[in-house]
Amino acid sequence: MVFTEIYDPVPGEGSVVTSLLTEEHGKTRLTVTAKYPSLEIRDFVINTGMEKGAAISYDHLEQVAMELQNR
């Protein structure tokens, strides 16, 4: 899945995010890559603390996937 992510405090057109799901040893691996229009914008986003928020979101996604698997 490829989409454009716009983070309101960041100037510009946003980042292009690619999410790739692959099977690995019977499990699903999610690889997410974000491409920013410049190093300055990338660094700005990193310095917002978004890494912690993303980790929380991925933990919740894992919980939902496990619940669906157990149905």
mmCIF file as Biopython writes it, N, C-alpha, C and O atoms, coordinates in Angstrom:
data_model
#
loop_
_atom_site.group_PDB
_atom_site.id
_atom_site.type_symbol
_atom_site.label_atom_id
_atom_site.label_alt_id
_atom_site.label_comp_id
_atom_site.label_asym_id
_atom_site.label_entity_id
_atom_site.label_seq_id
_atom_site.pdbx_PDB_ins_code
_atom_site.Cartn_x
_atom_site.Cartn_y
_atom_site.Cartn_z
_atom_site.occupancy
_atom_site.B_iso_or_equiv
_atom_site.auth_seq_id
_atom_site.auth_asym_id
_atom_site.pdbx_PDB_model_num
ATOM 1   N N  . MET A ? 1  ? 0.855   -1.152  0.000  1.0 0.0 1  A 1 
ATOM 2   C CA . MET A ? 1  ? 0.000   0.000   0.000  1.0 0.0 1  A 1 
ATOM 3   C C  . MET A ? 1  ? 0.909   1.225   0.000  1.0 0.0 1  A 1 
ATOM 4   O O  . MET A ? 1  ? 1.872   1.298   0.763  1.0 0.0 1  A 1 
ATOM 5   N N  . VAL A ? 2  ? 0.595   2.163   -0.849 1.0 0.0 2  A 1 
ATOM 6   C CA . VAL A ? 2  ? 1.354   3.412   -0.919 1.0 0.0 2  A 1 
ATOM 7   C C  . VAL A ? 2  ? 0.373   4.564   -0.750 1.0 0.0 2  A 1 
ATOM 8   O O  . VAL A ? 2  ? -0.678  4.602   -1.390 1.0 0.0 2  A 1 
ATOM 9   N N  . PHE A ? 3  ? 0.736   5.509   0.127  1.0 0.0 3  A 1 
ATOM 10  C CA . PHE A ? 3  ? -0.139  6.660   0.328  1.0 0.0 3  A 1 
ATOM 11  C C  . PHE A ? 3  ? 0.697   7.877   0.703  1.0 0.0 3  A 1 
ATOM 12  O O  . PHE A ? 3  ? 1.865   7.766   1.076  1.0 0.0 3  A 1 
ATOM 13  N N  . THR A ? 4  ? 0.065   9.033   0.593  1.0 0.0 4  A 1 
ATOM 14  C CA . THR A ? 4  ? 0.705   10.279  0.999  1.0 0.0 4  A 1 
ATOM 15  C C  . THR A ? 4  ? 0.209   10.624  2.397  1.0 0.0 4  A 1 
ATOM 16  O O  . THR A ? 4  ? -0.994  10.659  2.656  1.0 0.0 4  A 1 
ATOM 17  N N  . GLU A ? 5  ? 1.157   10.877  3.289  1.0 0.0 5  A 1 
ATOM 18  C CA . GLU A ? 5  ? 0.834   11.223  4.670  1.0 0.0 5  A 1 
ATOM 19  C C  . GLU A ? 5  ? 1.126   12.707  4.861  1.0 0.0 5  A 1 
ATOM 20  O O  . GLU A ? 5  ? 2.230   13.178  4.588  1.0 0.0 5  A 1 
ATOM 21  N N  . ILE A ? 6  ? 0.127   13.427  5.330  1.0 0.0 6  A 1 
ATOM 22  C CA . ILE A ? 6  ? 0.296   14.858  5.579  1.0 0.0 6  A 1 
ATOM 23  C C  . ILE A ? 6  ? 0.183   15.079  7.081  1.0 0.0 6  A 1 
ATOM 24  O O  . ILE A ? 6  ? -0.838  14.775  7.698  1.0 0.0 6  A 1 
ATOM 25  N N  . TYR A ? 7  ? 1.238   15.605  7.644  1.0 0.0 7  A 1 
ATOM 26  C CA . TYR A ? 7  ? 1.315   15.882  9.078  1.0 0.0 7  A 1 
ATOM 27  C C  . TYR A ? 7  ? 1.219   17.390  9.215  1.0 0.0 7  A 1 
ATOM 28  O O  . TYR A ? 7  ? 2.154   18.099  8.842  1.0 0.0 7  A 1 
ATOM 29  N N  . ASP A ? 8  ? 0.117   17.894  9.739  1.0 0.0 8  A 1 
ATOM 30  C CA . ASP A ? 8  ? -0.234  19.307  9.704  1.0 0.0 8  A 1 
ATOM 31  C C  . ASP A ? 8  ? 0.888   20.275  10.093 1.0 0.0 8  A 1 
ATOM 32  O O  . ASP A ? 8  ? 1.055   21.286  9.411  1.0 0.0 8  A 1 
ATOM 33  N N  . PRO A ? 9  ? 1.670   20.021  11.158 1.0 0.0 9  A 1 
ATOM 34  C CA . PRO A ? 9  ? 2.697   20.999  11.505 1.0 0.0 9  A 1 
ATOM 35  C C  . PRO A ? 9  ? 3.869   21.056  10.523 1.0 0.0 9  A 1 
ATOM 36  O O  . PRO A ? 9  ? 4.694   21.967  10.598 1.0 0.0 9  A 1 
ATOM 37  N N  . VAL A ? 10 ? 3.950   20.090  9.602  1.0 0.0 10 A 1 
ATOM 38  C CA . VAL A ? 10 ? 5.092   20.029  8.685  1.0 0.0 10 A 1 
ATOM 39  C C  . VAL A ? 10 ? 4.723   20.729  7.386  1.0 0.0 10 A 1 
ATOM 40  O O  . VAL A ? 10 ? 3.711   20.398  6.768  1.0 0.0 10 A 1 
ATOM 41  N N  . PRO A ? 11 ? 5.533   21.690  6.969  1.0 0.0 11 A 1 
ATOM 42  C CA . PRO A ? 11 ? 5.259   22.376  5.713  1.0 0.0 11 A 1 
ATOM 43  C C  . PRO A ? 11 ? 5.502   21.451  4.522  1.0 0.0 11 A 1 
ATOM 44  O O  . PRO A ? 11 ? 6.272   20.495  4.615  1.0 0.0 11 A 1 
ATOM 45  N N  . GLY A ? 12 ? 4.847   21.739  3.416  1.0 0.0 12 A 1 
ATOM 46  C CA . GLY A ? 12 ? 5.105   20.980  2.196  1.0 0.0 12 A 1 
ATOM 47  C C  . GLY A ? 12 ? 3.975   20.035  1.849  1.0 0.0 12 A 1 
ATOM 48  O O  . GLY A ? 12 ? 2.873   20.113  2.391  1.0 0.0 12 A 1 
ATOM 49  N N  . GLU A ? 13 ? 4.285   19.144  0.931  1.0 0.0 13 A 1 
ATOM 50  C CA . GLU A ? 13 ? 3.277   18.270  0.345  1.0 0.0 13 A 1 
ATOM 51  C C  . GLU A ? 13 ? 3.105   16.947  1.089  1.0 0.0 13 A 1 
ATOM 52  O O  . GLU A ? 13 ? 2.267   16.135  0.695  1.0 0.0 13 A 1 
ATOM 53  N N  . GLY A ? 14 ? 3.850   16.713  2.120  1.0 0.0 14 A 1 
ATOM 54  C CA . GLY A ? 14 ? 3.733   15.477  2.871  1.0 0.0 14 A 1 
ATOM 55  C C  . GLY A ? 14 ? 4.774   14.459  2.462  1.0 0.0 14 A 1 
ATOM 56  O O  . GLY A ? 14 ? 5.653   14.741  1.648  1.0 0.0 14 A 1 
ATOM 57  N N  . SER A ? 15 ? 4.667   13.276  3.036  1.0 0.0 15 A 1 
ATOM 58  C CA . SER A ? 15 ? 5.619   12.216  2.744  1.0 0.0 15 A 1 
ATOM 59  C C  . SER A ? 15 ? 4.900   11.076  2.034  1.0 0.0 15 A 1 
ATOM 60  O O  . SER A ? 15 ? 3.692   10.898  2.188  1.0 0.0 15 A 1 
ATOM 61  N N  . VAL A ? 16 ? 5.655   10.309  1.259  1.0 0.0 16 A 1 
ATOM 62  C CA . VAL A ? 16 ? 5.108   9.134   0.595  1.0 0.0 16 A 1 
ATOM 63  C C  . VAL A ? 16 ? 5.457   7.936   1.463  1.0 0.0 16 A 1 
ATOM 64  O O  . VAL A ? 16 ? 6.630   7.668   1.724  1.0 0.0 16 A 1 
ATOM 65  N N  . VAL A ? 17 ? 4.432   7.219   1.908  1.0 0.0 17 A 1 
ATOM 66  C CA . VAL A ? 17 ? 4.608   6.088   2.811  1.0 0.0 17 A 1 
ATOM 67  C C  . VAL A ? 17 ? 4.269   4.804   2.059  1.0 0.0 17 A 1 
ATOM 68  O O  . VAL A ? 17 ? 3.225   4.699   1.415  1.0 0.0 17 A 1 
ATOM 69  N N  . THR A ? 18 ? 5.172   3.835   2.154  1.0 0.0 18 A 1 
ATOM 70  C CA . THR A ? 18 ? 4.947   2.523   1.552  1.0 0.0 18 A 1 
ATOM 71  C C  . THR A ? 18 ? 4.880   1.494   2.675  1.0 0.0 18 A 1 
ATOM 72  O O  . THR A ? 18 ? 5.790   1.401   3.498  1.0 0.0 18 A 1 
ATOM 73  N N  . SER A ? 19 ? 3.792   0.719   2.701  1.0 0.0 19 A 1 
ATOM 74  C CA . SER A ? 19 ? 3.623   -0.358  3.681  1.0 0.0 19 A 1 
ATOM 75  C C  . SER A ? 19 ? 3.621   -1.675  2.916  1.0 0.0 19 A 1 
ATOM 76  O O  . SER A ? 19 ? 2.806   -1.882  2.016  1.0 0.0 19 A 1 
ATOM 77  N N  . LEU A ? 20 ? 4.533   -2.555  3.281  1.0 0.0 20 A 1 
ATOM 78  C CA . LEU A ? 20 ? 4.696   -3.828  2.590  1.0 0.0 20 A 1 
ATOM 79  C C  . LEU A ? 20 ? 4.484   -4.962  3.573  1.0 0.0 20 A 1 
ATOM 80  O O  . LEU A ? 20 ? 5.139   -5.012  4.614  1.0 0.0 20 A 1 
ATOM 81  N N  . LEU A ? 21 ? 3.574   -5.874  3.255  1.0 0.0 21 A 1 
ATOM 82  C CA . LEU A ? 21 ? 3.314   -7.059  4.073  1.0 0.0 21 A 1 
ATOM 83  C C  . LEU A ? 21 ? 3.937   -8.265  3.375  1.0 0.0 21 A 1 
ATOM 84  O O  . LEU A ? 21 ? 3.655   -8.526  2.205  1.0 0.0 21 A 1 
ATOM 85  N N  . THR A ? 22 ? 4.785   -8.997  4.096  1.0 0.0 22 A 1 
ATOM 86  C CA . THR A ? 22 ? 5.409   -10.194 3.538  1.0 0.0 22 A 1 
ATOM 87  C C  . THR A ? 22 ? 5.293   -11.332 4.548  1.0 0.0 22 A 1 
ATOM 88  O O  . THR A ? 22 ? 5.189   -11.102 5.753  1.0 0.0 22 A 1 
ATOM 89  N N  . GLU A ? 23 ? 5.312   -12.548 4.042  1.0 0.0 23 A 1 
ATOM 90  C CA . GLU A ? 23 ? 5.270   -13.729 4.897  1.0 0.0 23 A 1 
ATOM 91  C C  . GLU A ? 23 ? 6.698   -14.138 5.206  1.0 0.0 23 A 1 
ATOM 92  O O  . GLU A ? 23 ? 7.549   -14.202 4.318  1.0 0.0 23 A 1 
ATOM 93  N N  . GLU A ? 24 ? 6.946   -14.412 6.471  1.0 0.0 24 A 1 
ATOM 94  C CA . GLU A ? 24 ? 8.289   -14.804 6.898  1.0 0.0 24 A 1 
ATOM 95  C C  . GLU A ? 24 ? 8.167   -15.839 8.002  1.0 0.0 24 A 1 
ATOM 96  O O  . GLU A ? 24 ? 7.746   -15.527 9.116  1.0 0.0 24 A 1 
ATOM 97  N N  . HIS A ? 25 ? 8.540   -17.073 7.686  1.0 0.0 25 A 1 
ATOM 98  C CA . HIS A ? 25 ? 8.500   -18.163 8.667  1.0 0.0 25 A 1 
ATOM 99  C C  . HIS A ? 25 ? 7.113   -18.326 9.289  1.0 0.0 25 A 1 
ATOM 100 O O  . HIS A ? 25 ? 6.984   -18.520 10.497 1.0 0.0 25 A 1 
ATOM 101 N N  . GLY A ? 26 ? 6.082   -18.244 8.452  1.0 0.0 26 A 1 
ATOM 102 C CA . GLY A ? 26 ? 4.725   -18.437 8.944  1.0 0.0 26 A 1 
ATOM 103 C C  . GLY A ? 26 ? 4.116   -17.238 9.641  1.0 0.0 26 A 1 
ATOM 104 O O  . GLY A ? 26 ? 3.008   -17.327 10.170 1.0 0.0 26 A 1 
ATOM 105 N N  . LYS A ? 27 ? 4.812   -16.133 9.650  1.0 0.0 27 A 1 
ATOM 106 C CA . LYS A ? 27 ? 4.299   -14.904 10.270 1.0 0.0 27 A 1 
ATOM 107 C C  . LYS A ? 27 ? 4.302   -13.792 9.231  1.0 0.0 27 A 1 
ATOM 108 O O  . LYS A ? 27 ? 4.954   -13.886 8.192  1.0 0.0 27 A 1 
ATOM 109 N N  . THR A ? 28 ? 3.563   -12.747 9.536  1.0 0.0 28 A 1 
ATOM 110 C CA . THR A ? 28 ? 3.510   -11.606 8.629  1.0 0.0 28 A 1 
ATOM 111 C C  . THR A ? 28 ? 4.418   -10.503 9.139  1.0 0.0 28 A 1 
ATOM 112 O O  . THR A ? 28 ? 4.358   -10.111 10.305 1.0 0.0 28 A 1 
ATOM 113 N N  . ARG A ? 29 ? 5.269   -10.004 8.232  1.0 0.0 29 A 1 
ATOM 114 C CA . ARG A ? 29 ? 6.149   -8.880  8.562  1.0 0.0 29 A 1 
ATOM 115 C C  . ARG A ? 29 ? 5.608   -7.640  7.868  1.0 0.0 29 A 1 
ATOM 116 O O  . ARG A ? 29 ? 5.291   -7.667  6.679  1.0 0.0 29 A 1 
ATOM 117 N N  . LEU A ? 30 ? 5.507   -6.552  8.625  1.0 0.0 30 A 1 
ATOM 118 C CA . LEU A ? 30 ? 5.102   -5.248  8.086  1.0 0.0 30 A 1 
ATOM 119 C C  . LEU A ? 30 ? 6.343   -4.370  8.025  1.0 0.0 30 A 1 
ATOM 120 O O  . LEU A ? 30 ? 6.995   -4.119  9.039  1.0 0.0 30 A 1 
ATOM 121 N N  . THR A ? 31 ? 6.657   -3.908  6.825  1.0 0.0 31 A 1 
ATOM 122 C CA . THR A ? 31 ? 7.768   -2.979  6.646  1.0 0.0 31 A 1 
ATOM 123 C C  . THR A ? 31 ? 7.197   -1.664  6.134  1.0 0.0 31 A 1 
ATOM 124 O O  . THR A ? 31 ? 6.535   -1.625  5.096  1.0 0.0 31 A 1 
ATOM 125 N N  . VAL A ? 32 ? 7.458   -0.587  6.869  1.0 0.0 32 A 1 
ATOM 126 C CA . VAL A ? 32 ? 6.935   0.727   6.501  1.0 0.0 32 A 1 
ATOM 127 C C  . VAL A ? 32 ? 8.101   1.649   6.195  1.0 0.0 32 A 1 
ATOM 128 O O  . VAL A ? 32 ? 9.032   1.781   6.989  1.0 0.0 32 A 1 
ATOM 129 N N  . THR A ? 33 ? 8.037   2.287   5.030  1.0 0.0 33 A 1 
ATOM 130 C CA . THR A ? 33 ? 9.076   3.229   4.619  1.0 0.0 33 A 1 
ATOM 131 C C  . THR A ? 33 ? 8.418   4.572   4.311  1.0 0.0 33 A 1 
ATOM 132 O O  . THR A ? 33 ? 7.438   4.634   3.569  1.0 0.0 33 A 1 
ATOM 133 N N  . ALA A ? 34 ? 8.957   5.637   4.879  1.0 0.0 34 A 1 
ATOM 134 C CA . ALA A ? 34 ? 8.438   6.981   4.611  1.0 0.0 34 A 1 
ATOM 135 C C  . ALA A ? 34 ? 9.529   7.777   3.896  1.0 0.0 34 A 1 
ATOM 136 O O  . ALA A ? 34 ? 10.671  7.840   4.352  1.0 0.0 34 A 1 
ATOM 137 N N  . LYS A ? 35 ? 9.159   8.378   2.780  1.0 0.0 35 A 1 
ATOM 138 C CA . LYS A ? 35 ? 10.102  9.196   2.010  1.0 0.0 35 A 1 
ATOM 139 C C  . LYS A ? 35 ? 9.668   10.662  2.126  1.0 0.0 35 A 1 
ATOM 140 O O  . LYS A ? 35 ? 8.568   11.045  1.728  1.0 0.0 35 A 1 
ATOM 141 N N  . TYR A ? 36 ? 10.576  11.461  2.686  1.0 0.0 36 A 1 
ATOM 142 C CA . TYR A ? 36 ? 10.293  12.869  2.913  1.0 0.0 36 A 1 
ATOM 143 C C  . TYR A ? 36 ? 10.922  13.711  1.815  1.0 0.0 36 A 1 
ATOM 144 O O  . TYR A ? 36 ? 11.916  13.296  1.218  1.0 0.0 36 A 1 
ATOM 145 N N  . PRO A ? 37 ? 10.363  14.890  1.533  1.0 0.0 37 A 1 
ATOM 146 C CA . PRO A ? 37 ? 10.884  15.710  0.450  1.0 0.0 37 A 1 
ATOM 147 C C  . PRO A ? 37 ? 12.272  16.305  0.724  1.0 0.0 37 A 1 
ATOM 148 O O  . PRO A ? 37 ? 12.945  16.757  -0.203 1.0 0.0 37 A 1 
ATOM 149 N N  . SER A ? 38 ? 12.700  16.305  1.996  1.0 0.0 38 A 1 
ATOM 150 C CA . SER A ? 38 ? 14.031  16.835  2.317  1.0 0.0 38 A 1 
ATOM 151 C C  . SER A ? 38 ? 14.507  16.259  3.648  1.0 0.0 38 A 1 
ATOM 152 O O  . SER A ? 38 ? 13.711  15.760  4.444  1.0 0.0 38 A 1 
ATOM 153 N N  . LEU A ? 39 ? 15.803  16.335  3.873  1.0 0.0 39 A 1 
ATOM 154 C CA . LEU A ? 39 ? 16.362  15.888  5.153  1.0 0.0 39 A 1 
ATOM 155 C C  . LEU A ? 39 ? 15.862  16.750  6.304  1.0 0.0 39 A 1 
ATOM 156 O O  . LEU A ? 39 ? 15.660  16.258  7.414  1.0 0.0 39 A 1 
ATOM 157 N N  . GLU A ? 40 ? 15.663  18.033  6.038  1.0 0.0 40 A 1 
ATOM 158 C CA . GLU A ? 40 ? 15.193  18.937  7.085  1.0 0.0 40 A 1 
ATOM 159 C C  . GLU A ? 40 ? 13.796  18.539  7.576  1.0 0.0 40 A 1 
ATOM 160 O O  . GLU A ? 40 ? 13.530  18.533  8.778  1.0 0.0 40 A 1 
ATOM 161 N N  . ILE A ? 41 ? 12.921  18.212  6.643  1.0 0.0 41 A 1 
ATOM 162 C CA . ILE A ? 41 ? 11.573  17.810  7.028  1.0 0.0 41 A 1 
ATOM 163 C C  . ILE A ? 41 ? 11.608  16.454  7.721  1.0 0.0 41 A 1 
ATOM 164 O O  . ILE A ? 41 ? 10.893  16.236  8.699  1.0 0.0 41 A 1 
ATOM 165 N N  . ARG A ? 42 ? 12.434  15.545  7.219  1.0 0.0 42 A 1 
ATOM 166 C CA . ARG A ? 42 ? 12.569  14.242  7.879  1.0 0.0 42 A 1 
ATOM 167 C C  . ARG A ? 42 ? 13.018  14.419  9.321  1.0 0.0 42 A 1 
ATOM 168 O O  . ARG A ? 42 ? 12.451  13.818  10.233 1.0 0.0 42 A 1 
ATOM 169 N N  . ASP A ? 43 ? 14.034  15.240  9.523  1.0 0.0 43 A 1 
ATOM 170 C CA . ASP A ? 43 ? 14.550  15.473  10.875 1.0 0.0 43 A 1 
ATOM 171 C C  . ASP A ? 43 ? 13.509  16.146  11.766 1.0 0.0 43 A 1 
ATOM 172 O O  . ASP A ? 43 ? 13.406  15.829  12.951 1.0 0.0 43 A 1 
ATOM 173 N N  . PHE A ? 44 ? 12.738  17.072  11.200 1.0 0.0 44 A 1 
ATOM 174 C CA . PHE A ? 44 ? 11.683  17.732  11.962 1.0 0.0 44 A 1 
ATOM 175 C C  . PHE A ? 44 ? 10.673  16.697  12.461 1.0 0.0 44 A 1 
ATOM 176 O O  . PHE A ? 44 ? 10.295  16.706  13.633 1.0 0.0 44 A 1 
ATOM 177 N N  . VAL A ? 45 ? 10.240  15.807  11.565 1.0 0.0 45 A 1 
ATOM 178 C CA . VAL A ? 45 ? 9.255   14.785  11.929 1.0 0.0 45 A 1 
ATOM 179 C C  . VAL A ? 45 ? 9.825   13.852  12.995 1.0 0.0 45 A 1 
ATOM 180 O O  . VAL A ? 45 ? 9.138   13.530  13.965 1.0 0.0 45 A 1 
ATOM 181 N N  . ILE A ? 46 ? 11.057  13.422  12.828 1.0 0.0 46 A 1 
ATOM 182 C CA . ILE A ? 46 ? 11.690  12.536  13.816 1.0 0.0 46 A 1 
ATOM 183 C C  . ILE A ? 46 ? 11.734  13.205  15.192 1.0 0.0 46 A 1 
ATOM 184 O O  . ILE A ? 46 ? 11.512  12.553  16.212 1.0 0.0 46 A 1 
ATOM 185 N N  . ASN A ? 47 ? 12.018  14.497  15.213 1.0 0.0 47 A 1 
ATOM 186 C CA . ASN A ? 47 ? 12.139  15.224  16.473 1.0 0.0 47 A 1 
ATOM 187 C C  . ASN A ? 47 ? 10.802  15.524  17.151 1.0 0.0 47 A 1 
ATOM 188 O O  . ASN A ? 47 ? 10.784  16.065  18.256 1.0 0.0 47 A 1 
ATOM 189 N N  . THR A ? 48 ? 9.684   15.182  16.508 1.0 0.0 48 A 1 
ATOM 190 C CA . THR A ? 48 ? 8.376   15.398  17.129 1.0 0.0 48 A 1 
ATOM 191 C C  . THR A ? 48 ? 8.029   14.298  18.126 1.0 0.0 48 A 1 
ATOM 192 O O  . THR A ? 48 ? 7.069   14.427  18.885 1.0 0.0 48 A 1 
ATOM 193 N N  . GLY A ? 49 ? 8.804   13.220  18.127 1.0 0.0 49 A 1 
ATOM 194 C CA . GLY A ? 49 ? 8.492   12.093  18.988 1.0 0.0 49 A 1 
ATOM 195 C C  . GLY A ? 49 ? 7.539   11.103  18.345 1.0 0.0 49 A 1 
ATOM 196 O O  . GLY A ? 49 ? 6.997   10.225  19.018 1.0 0.0 49 A 1 
ATOM 197 N N  . MET A ? 50 ? 7.335   11.243  17.045 1.0 0.0 50 A 1 
ATOM 198 C CA . MET A ? 50 ? 6.396   10.376  16.340 1.0 0.0 50 A 1 
ATOM 199 C C  . MET A ? 50 ? 6.768   8.907   16.414 1.0 0.0 50 A 1 
ATOM 200 O O  . MET A ? 50 ? 5.914   8.037   16.242 1.0 0.0 50 A 1 
ATOM 201 N N  . GLU A ? 51 ? 8.024   8.629   16.666 1.0 0.0 51 A 1 
ATOM 202 C CA . GLU A ? 51 ? 8.478   7.239   16.751 1.0 0.0 51 A 1 
ATOM 203 C C  . GLU A ? 51 ? 7.748   6.492   17.870 1.0 0.0 51 A 1 
ATOM 204 O O  . GLU A ? 51 ? 7.366   5.334   17.701 1.0 0.0 51 A 1 
ATOM 205 N N  . LYS A ? 52 ? 7.556   7.153   19.005 1.0 0.0 52 A 1 
ATOM 206 C CA . LYS A ? 52 ? 6.845   6.525   20.131 1.0 0.0 52 A 1 
ATOM 207 C C  . LYS A ? 52 ? 5.376   6.288   19.779 1.0 0.0 52 A 1 
ATOM 208 O O  . LYS A ? 52 ? 4.820   5.231   20.077 1.0 0.0 52 A 1 
ATOM 209 N N  . GLY A ? 53 ? 4.766   7.268   19.154 1.0 0.0 53 A 1 
ATOM 210 C CA . GLY A ? 53 ? 3.364   7.123   18.754 1.0 0.0 53 A 1 
ATOM 211 C C  . GLY A ? 53 ? 3.180   6.022   17.728 1.0 0.0 53 A 1 
ATOM 212 O O  . GLY A ? 53 ? 2.211   5.266   17.793 1.0 0.0 53 A 1 
ATOM 213 N N  . ALA A ? 54 ? 4.096   5.926   16.787 1.0 0.0 54 A 1 
ATOM 214 C CA . ALA A ? 54 ? 4.026   4.868   15.775 1.0 0.0 54 A 1 
ATOM 215 C C  . ALA A ? 54 ? 4.175   3.504   16.433 1.0 0.0 54 A 1 
ATOM 216 O O  . ALA A ? 54 ? 3.460   2.567   16.076 1.0 0.0 54 A 1 
ATOM 217 N N  . ALA A ? 55 ? 5.082   3.376   17.379 1.0 0.0 55 A 1 
ATOM 218 C CA . ALA A ? 55 ? 5.298   2.097   18.070 1.0 0.0 55 A 1 
ATOM 219 C C  . ALA A ? 55 ? 4.034   1.672   18.810 1.0 0.0 55 A 1 
ATOM 220 O O  . ALA A ? 55 ? 3.677   0.493   18.800 1.0 0.0 55 A 1 
ATOM 221 N N  . ILE A ? 56 ? 3.359   2.617   19.447 1.0 0.0 56 A 1 
ATOM 222 C CA . ILE A ? 56 ? 2.100   2.315   20.144 1.0 0.0 56 A 1 
ATOM 223 C C  . ILE A ? 56 ? 1.056   1.842   19.140 1.0 0.0 56 A 1 
ATOM 224 O O  . ILE A ? 56 ? 0.343   0.872   19.398 1.0 0.0 56 A 1 
ATOM 225 N N  . SER A ? 57 ? 0.961   2.514   18.005 1.0 0.0 57 A 1 
ATOM 226 C CA . SER A ? 57 ? -0.009  2.126   16.972 1.0 0.0 57 A 1 
ATOM 227 C C  . SER A ? 57 ? 0.270   0.725   16.452 1.0 0.0 57 A 1 
ATOM 228 O O  . SER A ? 57 ? -0.660  -0.059  16.265 1.0 0.0 57 A 1 
ATOM 229 N N  . TYR A ? 58 ? 1.543   0.394   16.213 1.0 0.0 58 A 1 
ATOM 230 C CA . TYR A ? 58 ? 1.884   -0.939  15.711 1.0 0.0 58 A 1 
ATOM 231 C C  . TYR A ? 58 ? 1.626   -2.002  16.769 1.0 0.0 58 A 1 
ATOM 232 O O  . TYR A ? 58 ? 1.246   -3.123  16.429 1.0 0.0 58 A 1 
ATOM 233 N N  . ASP A ? 59 ? 1.822   -1.681  18.036 1.0 0.0 59 A 1 
ATOM 234 C CA . ASP A ? 59 ? 1.488   -2.627  19.109 1.0 0.0 59 A 1 
ATOM 235 C C  . ASP A ? 59 ? -0.019  -2.906  19.122 1.0 0.0 59 A 1 
ATOM 236 O O  . ASP A ? 59 ? -0.438  -4.050  19.302 1.0 0.0 59 A 1 
ATOM 237 N N  . HIS A ? 60 ? -0.828  -1.865  18.932 1.0 0.0 60 A 1 
ATOM 238 C CA . HIS A ? 60 ? -2.281  -2.051  18.892 1.0 0.0 60 A 1 
ATOM 239 C C  . HIS A ? 60 ? -2.682  -2.866  17.668 1.0 0.0 60 A 1 
ATOM 240 O O  . HIS A ? 60 ? -3.568  -3.717  17.749 1.0 0.0 60 A 1 
ATOM 241 N N  . LEU A ? 61 ? -2.040  -2.610  16.547 1.0 0.0 61 A 1 
ATOM 242 C CA . LEU A ? 61 ? -2.322  -3.377  15.334 1.0 0.0 61 A 1 
ATOM 243 C C  . LEU A ? 61 ? -2.031  -4.861  15.564 1.0 0.0 61 A 1 
ATOM 244 O O  . LEU A ? 61 ? -2.795  -5.720  15.123 1.0 0.0 61 A 1 
ATOM 245 N N  . GLU A ? 62 ? -0.946  -5.159  16.242 1.0 0.0 62 A 1 
ATOM 246 C CA . GLU A ? 62 ? -0.603  -6.544  16.546 1.0 0.0 62 A 1 
ATOM 247 C C  . GLU A ? 62 ? -1.675  -7.182  17.428 1.0 0.0 62 A 1 
ATOM 248 O O  . GLU A ? 62 ? -2.056  -8.333  17.210 1.0 0.0 62 A 1 
ATOM 249 N N  . GLN A ? 63 ? -2.163  -6.438  18.423 1.0 0.0 63 A 1 
ATOM 250 C CA . GLN A ? 63 ? -3.208  -6.968  19.307 1.0 0.0 63 A 1 
ATOM 251 C C  . GLN A ? 63 ? -4.484  -7.292  18.521 1.0 0.0 63 A 1 
ATOM 252 O O  . GLN A ? 63 ? -5.101  -8.337  18.731 1.0 0.0 63 A 1 
ATOM 253 N N  . VAL A ? 64 ? -4.868  -6.398  17.625 1.0 0.0 64 A 1 
ATOM 254 C CA . VAL A ? 64 ? -6.070  -6.621  16.808 1.0 0.0 64 A 1 
ATOM 255 C C  . VAL A ? 64 ? -5.872  -7.849  15.913 1.0 0.0 64 A 1 
ATOM 256 O O  . VAL A ? 64 ? -6.777  -8.674  15.788 1.0 0.0 64 A 1 
ATOM 257 N N  . ALA A ? 65 ? -4.712  -7.971  15.300 1.0 0.0 65 A 1 
ATOM 258 C CA . ALA A ? 65 ? -4.441  -9.121  14.438 1.0 0.0 65 A 1 
ATOM 259 C C  . ALA A ? 65 ? -4.505  -10.426 15.226 1.0 0.0 65 A 1 
ATOM 260 O O  . ALA A ? 65 ? -5.031  -11.423 14.732 1.0 0.0 65 A 1 
ATOM 261 N N  . MET A ? 66 ? -3.977  -10.428 16.440 1.0 0.0 66 A 1 
ATOM 262 C CA . MET A ? 66 ? -4.021  -11.629 17.269 1.0 0.0 66 A 1 
ATOM 263 C C  . MET A ? 66 ? -5.453  -11.984 17.656 1.0 0.0 66 A 1 
ATOM 264 O O  . MET A ? 66 ? -5.828  -13.156 17.663 1.0 0.0 66 A 1 
ATOM 265 N N  . GLU A ? 67 ? -6.255  -10.962 17.981 1.0 0.0 67 A 1 
ATOM 266 C CA . GLU A ? 67 ? -7.654  -11.211 18.335 1.0 0.0 67 A 1 
ATOM 267 C C  . GLU A ? 67 ? -8.419  -11.785 17.142 1.0 0.0 67 A 1 
ATOM 268 O O  . GLU A ? 67 ? -9.235  -12.691 17.307 1.0 0.0 67 A 1 
ATOM 269 N N  . LEU A ? 68 ? -8.161  -11.265 15.951 1.0 0.0 68 A 1 
ATOM 270 C CA . LEU A ? 68 ? -8.829  -11.775 14.754 1.0 0.0 68 A 1 
ATOM 271 C C  . LEU A ? 68 ? -8.414  -13.207 14.457 1.0 0.0 68 A 1 
ATOM 272 O O  . LEU A ? 68 ? -9.230  -14.015 14.015 1.0 0.0 68 A 1 
ATOM 273 N N  . GLN A ? 69 ? -7.161  -13.520 14.697 1.0 0.0 69 A 1 
ATOM 274 C CA . GLN A ? 69 ? -6.647  -14.862 14.451 1.0 0.0 69 A 1 
ATOM 275 C C  . GLN A ? 69 ? -7.292  -15.877 15.385 1.0 0.0 69 A 1 
ATOM 276 O O  . GLN A ? 69 ? -7.487  -17.030 15.002 1.0 0.0 69 A 1 
ATOM 277 N N  . ASN A ? 70 ? -7.627  -15.465 16.607 1.0 0.0 70 A 1 
ATOM 278 C CA . ASN A ? 70 ? -8.186  -16.362 17.606 1.0 0.0 70 A 1 
ATOM 279 C C  . ASN A ? 70 ? -9.698  -16.547 17.477 1.0 0.0 70 A 1 
ATOM 280 O O  . ASN A ? 70 ? -10.292 -17.269 18.278 1.0 0.0 70 A 1 
ATOM 281 N N  . ARG A ? 71 ? -10.319 -15.929 16.513 1.0 0.0 71 A 1 
ATOM 282 C CA . ARG A ? 71 ? -11.788 -16.053 16.339 1.0 0.0 71 A 1 
ATOM 283 C C  . ARG A ? 71 ? -12.142 -17.381 15.735 1.0 0.0 71 A 1 
ATOM 284 O O  . ARG A ? 71 ? -13.319 -17.665 15.515 1.0 0.0 71 A 1 
#
